[in-house]
């Protein structure tokens, strides 16, 4: 009798890191950093609290990830324009600041209203 080995099927991710970070960002924008407790983010995103702790070692790490993601999203197009050859690179980069901020208001608001230290505090894990 031959036994057939069946590989397990990967389960789809129900709660992506982006959905969790979006929920945390929105809570911060609505009520400040204190409003984004792990429990509140879990409720807002629908992610179980265990999933939260699996992805983020601490609340500070979660909120720092919100800020760092916004920074990365901003810097990609900004630095791309700034590094373009020619004399118009600076102007193109400046225009990108305005255009990106308008198109990405929640992330822009996080970057304008808070510093990384405001959100992550001193309780960040080494990673």
Buried (B, 14 or more C-beta within 10 A) or exposed (E): EEEEEEEEEEEEEEBEBEBBBBBBBBBBBEEEBEBBBBEBBBEBBEBEEEBBBEBBBBBBBBBBBBBBBBBEBBEEBBEEBBEEEEEEBEEBBEEBBEEBBEEBEEBBBBBEEBEBEBBBBEEBEEE
